[in-house]
Amino acid sequence: MSLPIVYAILINWNGEKDTIACLESLLTVNYASLHVLISDNGSRPESIAAIREWIAENLAVGRLWKGIGSCEILENGRNLGFTGGNTIGIHYALKQNADYVLFLNNDTIVTPNFLKPMVDVAECDKNVGIVGCKIFYADSDPGGRHRIWSLGGYSFRHGMPINIGAGELDRPEWKGVREQTLINGCCMLIKRAVVETVGVQDDRLFFGIDDVEYSFRAAQKGWKNVIACNAEIYHAASRSVVPRSGLQVYYLFRNILFFRCNSFPVWRNLDFVFFFLVRYVFVASLYRLLTGRNKVNHGVMLAIWDFVRGQMGECRHASSLVAT
């Protein structure tokens, strides 16, 4: 029997070095029906040219066909965010008769056997809609126990989605299949039927919490989401925005407020609102003030203000929030 067709979607935004490193790792994947789409969000011409050169070189020597059936660049012309870039890729993949789409961060390095276990889990149960995998930090010691970036999903802590296992060393019991409502979008395998019944990601989010919202929405529609813990990749952590910058905090805070208010009744948000205000607004803001990180506090205030005003989509204050 032929393998289900999988289209992996990588978002590129002036990140050609990461994207090419990810493509190099995808060449080693033991899965004959894997295709790759580079959804480019208005990168510099030289960024696109570098990726095109890599594709041309590997096509010329035949390397591309060892792990990737095809590799195409979809030029979006402008920054559509993670949500918009994925949506462009999804629509293209479905037109190519894809059985699955795979969201994959461009700053990941995959292992040769990561994909087959994920597909097998989905194929064995018609009710499984989204599959995640175990994600290690990219600088994990190859000779020792690897450190978890995310076990592949989130759990709620006082209403906030927190990466499961983050920062912990891998454990022998973290194997097999684990049912988990919220799947981490760093590596998220989505069955075609999920897109047909649930739709695409909410573009109002643009970036951040989009994976939480989408996997939660799929679960609400009756799909079972799981983590294939035997599937493993490595992640270099967030490079799409400057880590711990005002911009990153802006998207995180605005979008979590949006998600909570649109997904849960008021009474289920009481604990979340109290914890959010005390832990993430008052206490954290005081700490950042004392350590001279006022740009991040500015991002917090703008996030709350834009949420109240219903200002979603791409952040209009990005240029003033990048510096910490």
Secondary structure, 3 states (H helix, E strand, C coil): CCCCCEEEEEEECCCHHHHHHHHHHHCCCCCCCEEEEEEECCCCHHHHHHHHHHHHHHHHHCCHHHHCCEEEEEECCCCCHHHHHHHHHHHHHHHCCCCEEEEECCCEEECCCCHHHHHHHHHHCCCEEEEEEEEEECCCCCCCCCEEEECCEEEEECCEEEECCCCCECCCCCCCEEECCEECCCEEEEEHHHHHHHCCCCCCCCCCCHHHHHHHHHHHCCCEEEEEEEEEEEECCCCCCCCCCHHHHHHHHHHHHHHHHHHCCHHHHHHHHHHHHHHHHHHHHHHHHHCCCHHHHHHHHHHHHHHHHCCCCCCCCHHHHCCC
